[in-house]
Amino acid sequence: MSHLEDTLAYHLKALGAPEPEREYKFHPSRKWRFDFAYPDDMLGIECEGGVYSRGRHVRGEGYEGDLDKYNAASLLGWRILRYTAKKIESGEAAQEIIDARKVKV
């Protein structure tokens, strides 16, 4: 687990949220996983590191792969929330996740 993932898990726990599943495999045939998921809510959560340091998620091939993953998840009915370090470390991400779980689609 990354520092960002540990921080998000800590914030969720501190706010009293149920513990999400980590590294949740959501796709029936691909090896794709969400960093966190609430499967009963069909809510996938991704921690996007390296945004300002040209990490994998913001470079060509990595970005293309992420689009494939997120589009496939959406087509399966998942809602996906993606967060950078700024939103995770401020606690905003955890509060948004709690709010998103209250919204049933």
N, C-alpha and C positions, 0 to 999 in steps of 0.2 A: 504494500500500500504506500501511496505517496503522502507527503506532508499535507498536501491539500485535502486528500481524502480523509486523513486522520483528523484534520481540523474541522471539516464538515461533519464528520461523525460525532465529534465532541460537541459541536454547537447544537446538533439535532438532539442529542441526549440531554444537554443542559436545558433545552426548551421543553423537554418532556415528550418529544416525538417518539413513536415506536421505532425500533431499530430497523433500518432498511436492510435488504439483502445486499451483500457486496459481491462484485464480479458476477452478476446475474446473467446467465446465458439466455437470451430472449428469442433467438432465431432457431427454427426447427432443424435447419441443415447447415448453416454457417456457424463458425466459432465465435461470432460476435457476442460481446458482453457489455453490459452497462456497468459503470463504476458502482452505482447504487441503483436499487429498484424497489419499488413497492408493487409487486406483481398484482395484488388484488385491485389496485387502483390503475393498473396499466401505466405506471409512471416510471420512466427511466431518467436517471440523473447522471450527467457526465461532468467531470472536473477537467477543465481544459487548461493544462499547464503550458508554459513556454510561449504564451501569446506575444510577449514583448521581446523574447530572446530567439525568435525564429524557430520555435519548437516544431515538432512533427505536425501538430494540428493546423499550423498556418502556412506550411509549405505545400507546393503543388500536389505531389502524390499522396501525402498524408491527408491533405484537405479533401481530395477527391475520394479517398477511401472512407473518410468520415461521412461525406455526403451519401455515399452508397449505403452505409450502415444506418444513418438516421432516416433516410427515405424508406429503406426496407422496414425499419421499426414502425414508422408512421403508417405504412401500408398494412401492417399487422394490427393496427389500432392503438399503438403506444403513443403517449404524450412524452416528449423529451424536453428536459430542462438542462441547459448547458451553462456552466459557470466558470469564470476566470478566478484567479487568485484574489483579485480585489473584492469581488462579491462574496467569496467564501470567507476570507479573513475578516471582513467587516461584520459578518453574521447575517447579511441580507439574504444570502442564498438559503440558509436554513429556514428563515421565516417565510420566504417564498414557497419553499417545498411544503411546509406545514399548511400554508394557505392553499396550495394546489391540490393537496390531498382532500381538502374540503369540497372541491369542485368536482362533481361527478359528471361525466360526459355521457 
